[in-house]
């Protein structure tokens, strides 16, 4: 189970799921240079969660896309001309967003 008491208030569970998955995948990318190591945990988490509470996944893509964009904007805000990994991170967030909005949830293929 995931229990998130940060900013605790009644809301769509998909929002917390999306935040968790965005952080899982973006931190994996930042630490390893690839999101590949997050694919299996993403897939297993979504399969298990969806088996128990499928109704909570209804708005997941909407919230996940929003969190990816928020992360992208935060990344762009911190841009420096000499940042050697800026383009790779930009491509990562773009790919993640494209997957979400096209219905291919990252790590689930």
C-alpha distances in whole Angstrom, upper triangle without the diagonal:
4,6,10,13,15,18,16,17,17,17,16,12,14,15,12,11,15,15,12,14,17,17,15,19,21,21,21,24,25,25,26,28,26,23,23,21,18,19,18,14,14,16,13,10,12,13,10,8,12,13,10,11,14,16,13,15,18,19,17,20,22,19,19,23,23,21,23,26,25,24,28,30,28,30,33,33,33,36,39,42,41,38,38,34,34,35,33,30,31,31,28,27,29,28,24,26,28,26,23,26,28,25,24,21,21,20,20,23
4,6,10,12,14,13,15,15,15,14,10,12,12,9,9,12,12,9,12,14,14,13,16,18,18,19,22,23,23,24,26,25,21,22,20,17,18,18,14,14,16,14,10,12,14,12,10,13,15,13,12,15,16,13,14,17,17,15,18,20,17,16,20,20,18,20,23,22,21,24,26,25,26,30,30,30,32,35,39,38,35,35,32,31,33,30,27,29,29,26,24,27,26,22,23,26,24,22,24,26,24,23,19,19,19,19,23
4,6,9,12,10,12,13,13,14,11,13,13,9,10,14,13,11,14,16,15,15,19,20,20,21,24,25,25,27,29,27,24,26,23,20,22,21,18,17,19,18,14,16,18,16,13,16,18,15,14,17,17,14,16,19,19,17,20,21,18,18,22,21,18,21,24,22,22,25,27,25,27,30,30,30,33,36,39,39,36,36,33,33,34,32,29,30,31,28,26,29,28,25,25,28,26,24,26,29,26,26,22,22,22,23,27
4,6,8,7,10,11,12,13,10,12,11,7,10,12,10,9,13,15,13,15,18,19,18,20,23,23,24,26,27,26,24,25,24,20,22,22,19,18,20,19,16,17,20,18,15,18,20,18,16,19,18,15,17,19,18,16,19,19,16,16,20,18,16,19,21,19,19,23,24,22,24,27,27,27,30,33,36,37,33,34,31,30,32,30,27,28,29,26,24,27,27,23,24,27,26,23,25,28,26,26,22,22,22,23,27
4,6,5,8,11,12,14,12,15,13,10,13,15,13,13,17,18,16,18,21,21,21,23,26,25,26,29,30,29,27,29,27,24,26,26,22,21,24,23,20,21,23,21,19,21,23,21,19,22,21,18,20,22,20,19,22,22,18,19,22,20,18,21,23,21,21,25,25,23,25,28,28,28,31,34,38,38,35,36,33,32,34,33,29,30,32,29,26,29,30,26,26,30,29,26,28,31,29,29,25,25,26,27,31
4,5,9,12,12,14,13,15,12,10,13,14,11,12,16,16,14,17,20,19,19,22,24,23,24,27,28,28,25,28,26,23,25,26,22,21,24,24,20,21,25,23,20,23,25,23,21,23,22,19,20,22,20,19,21,20,17,18,20,18,16,19,20,18,18,22,22,20,22,25,24,24,28,31,34,35,32,33,30,29,31,30,26,27,29,27,24,27,28,25,24,28,27,25,27,30,28,28,25,25,26,27,30
4,6,10,10,13,13,15,12,10,14,15,12,14,17,17,16,19,21,21,21,24,26,25,27,29,30,30,27,30,29,25,27,28,25,23,26,26,23,23,26,25,22,24,26,24,22,24,22,19,20,21,19,19,21,20,16,18,20,17,15,19,20,17,18,22,21,20,23,25,24,25,28,31,35,35,32,34,32,30,32,31,27,28,30,27,25,27,29,25,25,28,28,25,26,29,28,29,26,26,27,28,32
4,7,9,12,11,14,12,10,14,15,14,15,18,19,18,20,23,23,23,26,28,27,29,31,32,32,29,31,30,26,28,28,25,24,26,26,22,22,25,23,20,22,24,22,20,22,20,17,19,20,19,18,21,20,17,18,21,19,17,21,22,20,21,24,24,23,26,28,27,28,31,35,38,39,36,37,34,33,35,34,30,31,32,30,27,29,30,27,26,29,29,25,27,30,28,29,26,26,28,28,32
4,6,10,11,13,11,11,14,16,15,16,19,20,20,22,25,25,25,28,30,30,31,34,34,33,31,33,32,28,29,30,27,25,27,27,23,23,25,24,21,22,24,22,19,21,19,16,18,19,17,18,21,19,16,19,21,19,18,22,23,20,22,25,25,24,27,29,28,30,33,36,40,41,38,39,36,35,36,35,32,32,33,31,28,30,31,27,26,29,29,25,26,30,28,29,26,27,29,29,32
4,7,9,12,11,11,14,16,15,17,20,20,21,23,25,26,27,29,31,31,33,35,35,34,31,33,32,28,29,30,27,24,26,26,22,21,24,23,19,20,22,20,17,18,16,13,16,16,15,16,19,18,15,18,20,19,18,22,23,21,23,26,26,26,29,31,30,32,35,38,41,43,39,41,38,36,37,36,33,33,34,31,28,30,31,27,26,29,28,24,25,28,26,28,25,26,28,28,31
4,6,9,8,9,11,13,13,15,17,18,19,21,23,23,25,27,28,29,31,33,33,31,28,30,30,26,27,27,25,22,24,24,20,19,22,21,17,18,21,19,15,16,14,11,13,13,11,12,15,14,12,15,17,15,15,19,20,18,20,23,23,23,26,28,28,30,32,36,39,40,37,38,35,33,34,33,30,30,31,28,25,27,27,24,22,25,24,21,21,24,23,24,22,23,25,25,28
4,5,6,8,9,10,12,14,15,16,18,19,21,22,24,25,27,28,30,31,31,29,26,28,28,24,24,25,22,19,21,21,18,16,19,18,15,15,18,16,13,13,10,8,9,9,8,9,12,11,9,12,15,14,14,17,18,18,20,22,23,23,26,28,28,30,32,36,39,40,36,37,34,32,33,32,28,28,29,26,23,25,25,21,20,22,21,18,18,21,19,21,18,20,22,22,25
4,5,6,6,9,10,11,13,14,16,17,19,20,21,23,25,26,27,29,29,27,24,25,25,21,21,22,19,16,18,18,14,13,16,15,11,12,15,13,10,11,9,6,8,9,9,8,12,12,10,11,15,14,14,17,19,18,19,22,23,23,25,28,28,30,32,35,38,39,36,36,33,32,32,31,27,27,28,25,22,24,24,20,20,22,21,17,19,21,19,20,17,18,20,19,23
4,6,5,6,9,10,10,12,14,15,16,18,20,21,22,24,25,27,27,25,21,23,23,19,19,20,17,14,16,16,13,11,14,15,11,11,15,14,11,10,9,6,6,7,6,5,8,8,6,8,11,11,11,14,16,16,17,19,21,21,23,25,26,28,30,33,36,37,33,34,30,29,29,28,24,24,25,22,19,21,20,17,16,18,17,13,15,17,15,16,13,15,17,16,20
4,5,5,6,9,10,11,12,14,15,16,18,20,21,22,24,26,26,24,21,23,23,19,20,21,18,15,17,18,15,14,17,17,14,14,18,17,14,14,13,9,9,10,8,7,9,9,5,7,10,9,9,12,14,13,14,17,18,18,20,23,23,25,27,30,33,34,31,32,28,27,27,26,23,23,23,21,18,20,20,16,15,18,17,14,15,18,17,18,15,16,18,18,21
4,5,5,6,9,10,11,12,14,15,16,18,20,21,22,24,25,23,20,22,21,18,19,19,16,14,16,17,13,13,16,16,12,14,17,16,14,15,14,10,11,13,11,9,12,12,9,9,13,12,10,13,15,14,15,18,19,19,21,23,24,25,27,30,33,34,31,32,28,27,28,26,23,23,24,21,19,21,21,17,17,20,19,16,18,21,19,19,16,16,18,18,22
4,5,5,6,9,10,10,12,14,15,17,18,20,21,22,23,21,18,19,18,15,15,16,13,11,13,13,10,9,13,13,10,11,14,14,12,12,12,9,8,11,10,7,10,11,8,8,12,12,10,12,15,15,15,18,20,20,21,24,25,25,27,31,34,34,30,31,27,26,27,25,22,22,23,19,17,20,19,15,15,18,16,13,16,18,16,16,12,13,14,15,18
4,5,5,6,9,10,11,12,14,15,16,18,20,21,21,19,16,18,18,14,15,16,14,11,13,15,12,11,14,15,12,13,17,17,15,14,14,11,9,11,9,6,8,9,6,4,8,9,7,9,12,12,12,14,16,16,18,20,21,23,24,28,30,31,28,28,24,23,24,22,19,19,19,16,14,16,16,12,12,15,14,11,13,16,14,14,11,11,13,14,17
4,6,5,6,9,10,10,12,14,15,16,18,20,20,19,16,18,18,14,16,17,15,12,15,17,13,13,17,17,15,16,20,19,17,17,17,14,13,15,13,10,11,11,8,7,10,9,6,9,11,10,10,13,15,14,16,19,19,20,22,26,29,29,26,26,23,22,23,21,18,18,19,16,14,17,17,13,13,17,16,13,16,19,17,17,14,13,15,17,20
4,6,5,6,9,10,11,12,14,15,16,18,19,18,14,17,15,12,14,15,12,10,13,14,10,11,15,15,13,15,18,17,16,17,17,14,13,16,14,11,13,14,11,9,13,13,10,11,14,13,12,16,18,17,18,21,22,22,24,27,30,30,26,27,23,23,24,22,18,20,20,17,15,18,18,14,15,18,17,15,18,20,18,17,14,13,14,15,19
4,5,5,6,8,10,11,12,14,15,16,17,15,11,13,13,9,10,12,9,7,10,12,9,9,13,14,12,14,17,17,16,16,17,14,12,15,14,10,11,13,10,8,11,12,9,10,13,13,12,15,17,17,17,20,22,22,23,27,29,29,25,25,22,21,22,19,16,18,18,14,13,16,15,11,12,15,13,12,15,17,15,14,10,9,10,12,15
4,6,5,6,8,10,11,12,14,15,15,14,11,14,14,10,12,14,12,10,13,15,13,13,16,18,16,17,21,21,19,19,20,17,15,17,15,11,11,12,10,7,9,10,7,6,10,10,8,11,13,13,13,16,18,18,20,23,25,26,22,22,19,18,19,16,13,14,15,11,10,13,13,9,10,14,13,11,14,16,16,14,11,10,11,14,16
4,6,5,6,8,10,10,12,14,14,14,11,14,13,10,13,15,12,11,15,16,14,15,18,19,17,19,22,22,21,21,22,19,17,20,18,14,15,16,13,10,12,13,9,9,12,11,9,12,14,13,13,17,18,17,19,22,25,25,21,22,18,18,19,17,14,15,16,13,12,15,15,12,14,17,16,15,18,20,19,18,15,13,13,16,19
4,6,6,6,9,10,11,12,13,12,9,11,10,7,10,11,9,8,12,13,11,13,16,16,15,18,20,21,20,21,22,19,17,20,19,15,16,17,15,12,14,15,12,11,15,15,12,15,17,16,16,19,21,20,22,24,27,26,23,22,19,19,20,17,15,17,17,13,13,16,15,12,15,18,16,15,19,20,19,17,14,11,11,14,17
4,6,5,6,9,10,10,11,9,6,9,9,6,8,11,9,8,11,13,12,13,16,18,17,18,21,22,22,21,23,20,18,20,19,15,15,17,15,11,13,14,12,10,14,14,11,13,16,15,14,18,20,19,20,23,25,24,21,20,16,17,17,14,12,14,14,10,10,13,12,9,12,15,13,13,16,18,17,15,12,9,9,12,15
4,5,5,6,9,10,10,9,7,11,11,9,11,14,13,12,15,17,16,17,20,21,20,22,25,25,25,24,25,22,20,22,20,17,16,17,15,12,13,14,11,9,12,12,8,10,13,12,11,14,16,15,16,19,21,21,17,17,13,13,14,12,9,11,12,8,8,12,12,9,12,15,14,14,17,19,19,17,14,11,12,16,18
4,5,5,6,8,9,10,9,12,11,9,13,15,13,13,16,18,16,18,21,22,21,23,26,26,26,26,27,24,22,25,23,19,19,21,18,15,16,17,13,12,15,14,11,13,16,14,12,16,17,16,17,20,22,21,17,17,14,15,16,14,11,14,15,11,12,15,15,13,16,19,18,18,21,23,22,20,17,14,14,18,20
4,6,5,6,8,7,6,8,7,6,10,12,11,11,14,16,15,17,20,21,21,23,25,26,26,26,28,25,23,25,24,20,20,22,20,16,18,19,16,14,17,17,14,15,18,17,15,19,20,19,20,22,24,23,19,18,14,16,17,13,12,15,15,11,12,16,15,13,16,18,17,18,21,22,22,19,16,13,12,16,18
4,6,5,5,5,5,8,8,8,11,14,13,13,16,18,18,19,22,23,23,24,27,28,28,27,29,26,24,26,24,21,20,22,20,16,17,18,15,13,16,16,13,13,16,15,13,16,18,17,17,19,21,20,16,15,11,12,13,10,8,11,11,8,10,13,12,11,14,16,16,17,20,21,21,18,16,12,12,16,18
4,6,6,8,9,12,11,11,14,17,16,16,19,21,20,22,25,26,25,27,30,31,30,30,31,28,26,28,26,23,22,23,21,18,19,19,16,14,16,16,12,13,16,14,11,14,16,14,15,16,18,17,13,13,9,11,13,10,8,11,12,10,11,15,15,14,16,19,19,19,22,24,24,22,19,16,16,20,21
4,6,8,9,12,10,11,14,16,16,16,20,21,20,22,25,26,26,28,30,31,31,31,33,29,28,30,29,25,24,26,24,21,22,22,19,17,20,19,15,16,19,17,15,18,20,17,18,19,21,19,16,15,12,14,16,13,11,15,16,13,15,18,18,17,20,22,21,22,25,26,26,24,21,18,17,21,22
4,5,8,9,8,10,13,15,15,16,19,20,20,22,24,25,26,28,30,31,31,31,33,30,28,31,29,25,25,27,25,21,22,24,21,18,21,21,17,18,21,19,17,20,22,20,20,21,22,20,17,15,12,15,15,12,12,15,15,12,15,18,17,16,19,21,20,22,25,26,25,22,20,17,16,19,20
4,7,9,10,11,13,16,17,17,19,21,22,23,25,27,27,28,31,32,32,32,33,31,28,30,29,25,24,26,24,21,21,22,20,17,19,20,16,16,19,18,15,17,20,18,17,19,20,18,14,12,9,12,12,8,9,12,11,9,12,15,14,14,17,19,18,20,23,24,24,21,19,16,15,19,20
4,5,7,9,10,13,14,14,16,18,19,20,22,24,24,25,28,29,29,29,31,28,25,28,26,23,21,24,22,19,19,21,19,16,18,19,16,16,20,19,16,19,22,20,20,21,22,21,17,15,12,14,13,9,10,13,11,8,11,14,12,12,15,16,15,17,20,21,21,18,16,12,12,15,16
4,6,5,7,10,11,10,12,15,15,16,18,20,21,22,24,26,26,25,27,24,22,24,23,19,18,20,19,16,16,19,16,14,17,18,15,15,19,18,16,19,22,21,21,23,24,23,20,18,14,16,15,12,11,13,12,8,10,13,11,10,13,15,13,14,18,18,18,15,13,9,8,12,13
4,5,5,8,10,10,11,14,15,16,17,19,20,21,23,25,26,25,27,25,23,25,24,21,20,23,22,18,19,21,19,17,20,21,19,19,23,22,20,23,26,25,24,26,27,26,23,21,17,19,18,14,14,16,14,11,14,16,13,12,16,16,14,16,19,19,19,15,13,10,8,11,12
4,6,7,8,9,11,12,13,15,17,18,19,21,23,24,25,25,27,25,23,26,25,21,21,24,22,19,20,23,20,18,21,22,19,20,24,23,21,24,27,25,25,27,29,27,24,22,19,20,20,16,16,19,17,14,16,18,16,14,18,19,17,18,22,22,21,17,15,12,9,12,14
4,6,5,6,9,10,10,12,14,16,16,18,20,21,22,21,24,21,19,22,21,18,17,20,19,15,17,19,17,15,19,19,17,18,22,21,20,23,25,24,25,27,29,28,24,23,19,20,20,17,15,18,17,13,14,17,14,12,16,17,15,15,19,20,18,15,12,9,7,10,12
4,6,5,6,9,10,11,12,14,15,16,18,20,21,20,22,20,18,21,20,17,16,20,19,15,17,20,18,16,19,21,18,19,23,23,22,24,27,26,27,29,31,30,26,25,21,22,21,18,17,19,17,13,15,17,14,12,15,16,13,14,17,17,16,12,10,7,4,7,9
4,5,5,6,8,10,10,12,14,15,16,18,20,19,22,20,18,21,22,18,18,22,21,18,20,22,20,19,23,24,22,23,26,26,25,28,30,30,30,33,34,33,30,28,24,25,25,21,20,22,21,17,18,20,17,15,18,19,16,17,20,20,18,15,12,10,7,8,10
4,5,5,6,8,10,11,12,14,15,17,18,18,21,18,17,20,20,17,17,21,19,16,19,21,18,18,22,22,20,22,25,25,24,27,29,28,29,32,34,33,29,28,25,25,25,22,20,23,21,18,18,21,18,16,18,20,17,17,20,21,19,16,13,11,8,9,12
4,6,5,6,9,10,10,12,14,16,16,16,18,16,14,17,17,13,14,17,16,13,15,18,15,15,19,19,18,19,23,22,22,25,27,27,28,31,33,32,28,28,24,24,24,21,19,21,19,16,16,18,16,13,15,17,14,13,17,17,15,12,9,8,6,7,10
4,6,5,6,9,10,10,12,14,15,14,17,16,13,16,17,14,14,18,17,14,17,20,18,17,21,22,21,22,26,26,25,28,30,30,31,34,36,35,31,30,27,27,26,23,22,23,21,18,18,20,17,14,17,17,14,14,17,17,14,12,9,8,6,5,8
4,6,5,6,8,10,11,13,14,14,17,16,14,18,19,16,17,20,19,17,20,22,20,20,24,25,23,25,28,28,28,31,33,32,33,36,38,38,34,33,29,30,29,26,24,26,25,21,21,23,20,18,20,21,18,17,21,20,17,15,12,12,9,8,12
4,6,5,6,8,10,11,12,12,15,13,12,16,16,13,15,18,17,15,18,20,18,18,22,22,21,23,26,26,26,29,31,31,32,35,37,37,33,32,29,29,29,26,24,25,24,21,20,22,20,17,19,21,17,16,20,20,17,15,12,12,10,10,14
4,6,5,6,8,10,10,9,12,11,9,12,13,10,12,15,15,13,16,18,17,17,21,21,21,23,26,26,26,29,31,31,32,35,37,37,34,33,29,29,29,26,24,25,24,20,20,21,19,16,17,19,15,14,17,17,14,13,10,11,10,8,12
4,6,5,6,9,10,9,13,12,11,14,16,13,15,18,18,16,19,22,20,21,24,25,24,26,29,29,30,32,34,35,36,39,41,41,37,36,32,32,32,29,27,28,26,23,23,24,22,19,20,21,17,16,19,19,15,14,12,13,11,9,12
4,5,5,7,9,9,13,12,12,15,17,15,17,20,19,18,21,23,22,22,26,26,26,28,31,30,31,34,35,36,37,40,42,42,38,38,34,34,34,31,29,30,29,25,25,27,24,21,23,24,21,19,22,22,19,18,15,16,14,12,16
4,5,5,6,7,10,9,9,12,14,12,15,17,16,15,19,20,19,20,24,24,24,26,29,28,29,32,33,34,36,39,41,41,37,37,33,33,33,30,28,29,28,25,24,26,24,20,21,23,20,18,20,21,18,17,14,16,15,13,17
4,5,5,4,8,8,7,10,12,11,13,16,16,15,18,20,20,21,24,25,25,27,29,30,30,33,34,35,37,40,42,42,39,38,34,34,34,31,29,30,28,25,24,25,23,20,21,22,19,17,19,19,16,15,13,15,15,12,15
4,6,6,10,10,10,13,16,15,17,20,20,19,22,24,23,24,28,28,28,30,33,33,34,36,38,39,40,43,46,46,42,41,37,37,37,34,32,33,32,28,28,29,27,23,24,25,22,20,22,22,19,18,16,18,17,15,17
4,6,9,9,11,13,16,15,18,20,20,20,23,24,24,25,28,28,28,31,33,33,34,37,38,39,41,44,46,46,43,42,39,38,38,36,33,34,33,30,29,30,29,25,26,27,24,22,24,25,21,21,18,20,19,17,20
4,6,6,8,10,13,12,16,17,17,17,20,22,21,23,26,26,26,29,31,31,32,35,36,37,39,42,45,45,42,42,38,37,37,35,32,33,32,29,27,29,27,24,24,25,23,20,22,23,19,20,17,19,19,17,21
4,5,6,8,11,11,13,15,16,16,19,20,20,22,25,25,26,28,30,31,32,34,36,37,38,42,44,45,41,41,37,36,36,34,31,31,31,28,26,27,25,22,22,23,20,18,19,20,16,17,15,18,18,16,18
4,5,6,9,10,13,14,14,16,18,19,20,22,24,25,26,28,30,30,32,34,35,37,38,42,44,45,42,42,38,37,37,35,32,32,31,29,27,27,26,23,22,23,21,18,19,20,17,18,16,19,20,18,21
4,6,7,8,11,12,12,13,16,17,17,19,21,21,23,25,26,27,29,31,32,33,35,39,41,42,38,39,35,34,34,32,29,29,29,26,24,25,24,21,20,22,20,16,18,19,16,17,15,18,19,17,20
4,6,5,8,10,10,11,13,15,15,17,19,20,21,23,25,26,27,29,30,32,33,37,39,40,36,36,33,32,31,29,27,27,26,23,21,22,21,18,17,18,16,13,14,16,12,14,11,14,15,14,17
4,6,8,9,10,11,13,15,16,17,19,20,22,23,25,26,28,29,31,33,34,38,40,41,38,38,34,33,32,31,28,27,27,24,22,22,22,19,17,18,16,13,14,15,12,14,13,16,18,16,18
4,6,5,6,9,10,11,13,14,16,17,19,20,21,23,25,26,27,29,31,35,37,38,35,35,32,30,29,28,25,25,24,22,20,20,20,17,15,16,15,11,12,14,12,14,12,15,18,16,19
4,5,5,6,8,10,10,12,14,15,16,18,20,21,22,24,26,27,29,32,34,35,32,32,29,27,27,25,22,22,22,19,17,18,17,14,13,14,13,9,11,13,10,12,9,12,14,13,16
4,6,5,6,8,10,10,12,14,15,16,18,20,21,22,24,26,27,30,32,34,30,30,27,25,24,23,21,20,19,17,14,15,14,11,9,11,9,6,7,9,7,9,7,10,13,13,15
4,6,5,6,9,10,11,13,15,16,17,19,20,21,23,25,26,30,32,33,30,31,27,25,25,24,21,20,20,18,15,15,16,13,10,12,12,8,8,11,10,12,11,13,17,16,18
4,5,5,6,9,10,10,12,14,15,16,18,20,21,23,25,28,31,32,29,30,26,24,24,23,20,19,20,18,15,16,16,13,11,14,13,10,10,14,13,14,12,13,16,17,19
4,5,5,6,9,10,11,12,14,15,16,18,20,21,23,26,29,30,26,27,23,22,21,20,17,17,17,14,11,13,13,9,8,11,10,7,9,12,11,12,9,10,13,14,16
4,6,5,6,9,10,10,12,14,15,16,18,20,21,25,27,28,25,26,22,20,19,19,16,15,15,13,10,10,11,8,6,9,9,6,7,10,10,11,10,11,14,15,17
4,5,5,6,9,10,11,12,14,15,16,19,20,24,26,28,25,26,23,20,20,20,17,15,16,15,11,12,14,11,9,12,13,10,10,14,14,15,13,14,17,19,21
4,5,5,6,8,10,10,12,14,15,17,19,22,25,26,23,24,21,19,19,18,15,14,16,14,10,12,14,11,9,13,13,11,12,16,16,16,13,13,16,18,20
4,5,5,6,9,10,10,12,14,16,17,20,22,24,20,21,18,16,16,15,12,11,12,10,6,8,10,7,6,10,11,9,11,14,14,14,12,11,14,16,18
4,5,5,6,8,10,10,12,14,15,19,21,23,20,21,18,15,15,15,12,11,12,11,8,9,11,9,7,11,13,11,11,15,16,16,15,14,18,20,21
4,5,5,6,9,10,11,13,15,18,21,23,20,21,18,16,17,17,13,12,15,13,10,12,14,12,11,14,16,14,15,18,19,19,17,16,19,22,24
4,5,5,6,9,10,11,13,16,19,20,17,18,15,13,14,14,10,10,12,11,8,11,13,11,11,14,15,14,16,19,19,19,17,15,18,20,22
4,5,5,6,9,10,11,14,17,18,15,16,13,11,11,12,8,7,10,9,6,8,11,10,9,13,15,14,15,18,19,19,17,16,18,21,22
4,5,5,6,9,10,14,16,18,16,18,15,12,13,15,11,10,13,13,10,11,15,14,12,15,18,17,17,20,22,22,20,19,22,24,26
4,6,5,7,9,13,16,17,14,17,15,12,14,15,11,11,14,14,11,13,16,15,15,18,20,19,20,23,24,24,22,20,22,25,27
4,5,5,7,10,13,14,11,13,11,8,11,11,8,8,11,11,9,12,15,14,14,17,19,19,20,23,24,23,21,19,21,24,26
4,5,5,9,11,13,11,13,12,8,10,12,9,8,12,13,11,12,15,16,15,17,20,20,20,23,25,24,23,21,24,27,28
4,6,9,12,14,12,15,14,11,14,15,13,12,15,16,14,16,19,19,18,21,23,22,23,26,28,27,26,24,26,29,31
4,7,10,12,10,13,12,10,13,14,12,12,16,16,15,17,20,19,19,22,24,24,25,28,29,28,27,24,26,30,31
4,7,9,7,10,10,7,10,12,11,10,14,15,14,16,19,19,19,22,24,24,25,27,29,28,27,25,27,30,31
4,5,5,9,10,8,11,14,13,13,16,18,17,19,22,22,23,25,27,28,28,31,33,31,30,28,29,33,34
4,6,9,11,9,11,14,14,14,17,18,19,20,22,24,24,26,28,29,30,32,34,33,32,29,31,34,35
4,6,9,9,11,13,14,15,17,19,19,21,23,24,25,27,29,30,31,33,35,33,32,29,31,34,35
4,6,6,9,10,10,12,14,15,16,18,20,21,22,24,26,27,28,30,32,30,29,26,27,31,31
4,6,8,9,10,12,13,14,16,17,19,20,22,23,25,26,28,29,31,29,28,25,26,29,29
4,6,5,6,9,10,11,13,14,15,17,18,20,21,23,25,26,27,25,24,21,22,25,26
4,6,5,6,9,10,11,12,14,15,17,18,20,21,23,24,26,24,23,20,22,26,26
4,5,5,6,9,10,10,12,14,15,16,18,20,21,22,24,23,22,19,21,24,24
4,5,5,6,9,10,10,12,14,15,16,18,20,21,23,21,20,17,18,21,21
4,5,5,6,8,10,11,12,14,15,17,18,20,21,19,18,15,17,20,21
4,5,5,6,9,10,11,12,14,16,17,18,20,19,18,16,18,21,21
4,6,5,6,9,10,10,12,14,15,16,18,17,16,14,16,19,19
4,5,5,6,9,10,11,12,14,15,17,15,14,11,13,16,16
4,5,5,6,9,10,11,12,14,16,14,13,11,13,16,17
4,6,5,6,9,10,11,12,14,13,13,12,15,17,17
4,5,5,6,9,10,11,12,11,11,9,11,14,14
4,6,5,6,9,10,11,9,8,6,9,12,12
4,5,5,6,8,10,10,9,9,12,14,15
4,6,5,6,9,8,9,9,13,14,14
4,6,5,6,5,6,6,9,10,10
4,5,5,6,5,7,10,11,12
4,5,7,8,10,14,14,14
4,6,8,10,14,13,12
4,6,9,12,10,11
4,6,9,7,7
4,6,6,7
4,6,7
4,6
4
